[in-house]
Amino acid sequence: MRPVCVIDDDEGVARSLRALLSSVGIEATRYASPEAFLTSANPADFGCLVLDVRMPGMSGIDLYELLRSRGLNIPAVFITGHGDVRTAVRAVKAGAIDFIEKPFRDQELLDCVQKALARDVERRAGTDDSAVTEERVKTLTAREKEVLDLVVAGQSSKVIARQLHISPKTVEFHRARVMEKMHARSVLDLVRLLLTARPSTPS
């Protein structure tokens, strides 16, 4: 298992993250900014990046998109105190494994990092789980697929109800069914699942 790289301008947060990862035997290195990472690190050394979304200068997502443009497809977990679906869509389209909001539970972060490290192993072995996601999509009804696409596009239940000419209560019913069938824990998880399988899904 390759080490994790934490990129966060908040020294206290970064120290806590490294200590948490170390407590379960995961080696972690910290850089205070994307610029420092680009100057001093060899990105290919890491199995996972843990990135703060908002930092002075280059953002975490800007850094990750730059790495992807250079052919460096390192699994990443984004952390933010200002989460929204559209930002999550951008992060997942860039290749993020997960997008979690502060404050988060220690176990939530550990689960995300473990998932990213597992994806790193799969990526290097040439396998992924996008086929499983597509099979789950096939179990959705036509209406559920419409709701799914609009949820992933960041639309609220009220907006979806107006667009589909149904009641908000009906939207919530279909949304709950979509979450259940897709095995998604949250809307952000749903975004990640769908965009991993369908990178061209519109934002």
C-alpha positions in Angstrom: 0.0 0.0 0.0 1.4 3.3 -1.1 1.4 6.3 1.3 -1.2 9.1 1.5 -0.4 12.8 0.7 -2.3 15.4 2.7 -2.4 18.8 1.1 -3.9 21.4 3.4 -2.9 24.9 4.3 -4.2 24.5 7.9 -1.3 23.0 9.9 -3.5 21.9 12.8 -5.9 20.1 10.5 -3.1 18.5 8.5 -1.4 17.3 11.8 -4.6 15.8 13.0 -5.2 14.0 9.7 -1.7 12.6 9.7 -2.1 11.4 13.3 -5.4 9.8 12.5 -4.0 7.9 9.4 -0.9 6.9 11.3 -3.1 5.4 14.1 -4.3 2.8 11.6 -0.9 2.2 10.0 -1.3 4.4 7.0 1.8 6.5 6.2 1.0 10.1 5.4 3.0 13.1 4.1 1.8 16.7 4.3 2.3 19.6 2.0 1.0 23.1 3.0 -0.1 24.1 -0.5 -0.6 22.7 -4.0 2.3 24.8 -5.2 4.6 23.2 -2.6 3.4 19.8 -3.7 4.1 20.5 -7.4 7.6 21.9 -6.5 8.8 19.2 -4.1 6.7 16.0 -4.5 6.7 13.1 -6.9 3.0 12.6 -7.3 3.5 9.0 -8.5 4.8 8.0 -5.1 1.3 8.3 -3.5 -1.7 6.0 -3.5 -4.1 8.7 -2.4 -4.4 12.4 -2.1 -6.4 14.1 0.7 -7.1 17.7 -0.5 -8.7 20.7 1.0 -10.9 22.2 -1.6 -10.3 25.9 -0.8 -6.7 27.1 -0.2 -5.0 30.4 -0.9 -3.7 30.5 -4.5 -4.4 27.2 -6.3 -7.4 25.3 -5.0 -7.4 21.6 -4.3 -9.6 20.9 -7.4 -7.4 23.1 -9.6 -4.4 21.0 -8.5 -6.1 17.7 -9.1 -7.4 18.8 -12.6 -3.8 19.8 -13.4 -2.5 16.4 -12.3 -5.1 14.6 -14.4 -4.2 16.7 -17.4 -0.7 15.4 -17.0 -1.9 11.8 -17.0 -1.6 11.3 -13.2 -4.8 9.6 -12.1 -4.2 9.4 -8.4 -7.3 8.6 -6.3 -8.3 11.6 -4.2 -10.5 12.5 -1.3 -11.6 16.2 -1.1 -12.4 17.9 2.2 -14.4 21.1 2.4 -16.2 23.3 4.9 -18.3 24.8 2.0 -19.7 21.7 0.3 -22.4 21.9 -2.4 -23.5 19.5 -5.1 -22.0 21.5 -8.0 -18.6 21.6 -6.4 -18.9 17.9 -5.7 -19.7 17.3 -9.4 -16.6 19.1 -10.4 -14.4 17.2 -8.0 -15.8 13.8 -9.0 -15.5 14.7 -12.7 -11.9 15.4 -12.0 -11.6 11.9 -10.6 -12.3 12.2 -6.8 -13.2 9.1 -4.9 -15.1 11.0 -2.3 -16.0 14.5 -1.2 -16.7 15.0 2.5 -17.7 18.0 4.5 -16.4 19.4 7.8 -17.0 18.5 10.5 -16.6 14.8 9.7 -16.2 11.7 11.8 -12.8 10.1 12.0 -14.2 6.8 10.7 -15.8 8.6 7.8 -12.4 9.9 6.6 -10.7 6.6 7.2 -13.3 4.8 5.2 -12.9 7.3 2.3 -9.1 6.9 2.4 -9.2 3.1 2.5 -11.6 3.2 -0.4 -9.2 5.5 -2.3 -6.2 3.2 -1.6 -8.2 0.2 -2.7 -9.1 2.0 -5.9 -5.3 2.7 -6.4 -4.7 -1.0 -6.2 -7.6 -1.7 -8.7 -6.4 1.1 -11.0 -2.9 -0.4 -11.2 -4.4 -3.8 -11.7 -6.6 -2.5 -14.5 -10.0 -3.1 -12.8 -12.8 -0.8 -11.5 -16.4 -1.0 -10.3 -18.0 1.2 -12.9 -19.7 -1.9 -14.4 -21.5 -2.5 -11.1 -22.8 1.0 -11.1 -24.1 0.7 -14.6 -25.9 -2.5 -13.7 -27.6 -0.7 -10.8 -28.7 2.1 -13.1 -30.4 -0.5 -15.3 -32.7 -1.4 -12.4 -34.1 2.1 -12.3 -37.5 3.0 -13.8 -37.6 5.7 -16.5 -38.9 8.2 -14.0 -36.2 7.3 -11.5 -33.6 7.9 -14.1 -35.0 11.3 -14.8 -34.9 12.1 -11.1 -31.4 10.7 -10.9 -30.0 12.9 -13.7 -31.6 16.1 -12.2 -30.3 15.3 -8.7 -26.8 14.8 -10.0 -27.1 18.1 -11.9 -27.6 19.8 -8.5 -31.4 20.5 -8.8 -33.5 20.7 -5.7 -36.6 18.6 -5.2 -38.8 21.7 -5.8 -37.1 22.4 -9.1 -37.2 18.8 -10.2 -41.0 18.7 -9.3 -41.6 21.7 -11.6 -39.5 20.3 -14.5 -41.2 16.8 -14.3 -44.7 18.2 -13.5 -45.0 16.1 -10.4 -45.3 17.0 -6.7 -42.2 17.5 -4.4 -43.5 14.6 -2.3 -43.4 12.3 -5.4 -39.9 13.5 -6.2 -38.8 12.6 -2.7 -40.3 9.1 -3.1 -38.4 8.5 -6.4 -35.2 10.0 -4.9 -35.4 7.6 -2.0 -35.8 4.7 -4.3 -32.9 5.8 -6.4 -30.7 6.1 -3.3 -31.7 2.6 -2.3 -31.2 1.0 -5.7 -27.9 2.7 -6.3 -26.6 1.8 -2.7 -25.8 5.5 -2.2 -25.4 6.9 1.3 -25.9 10.5 0.3 -26.4 12.8 -2.7 -22.6 13.3 -2.9 -22.1 9.6 -2.9 -24.7 9.3 -5.7 -22.8 11.9 -7.7 -19.5 10.0 -7.2 -21.1 6.7 -8.2 -22.7 8.0 -11.4 -19.8 10.2 -12.6 -17.3 7.4 -12.0 -19.4 5.2 -14.4 -20.4 8.1 -16.7 -17.7 10.8 -16.8 -19.7 12.7 -19.5 -22.8 13.2 -17.2 -23.6 17.0 -17.4 -23.2 19.2 -14.4 
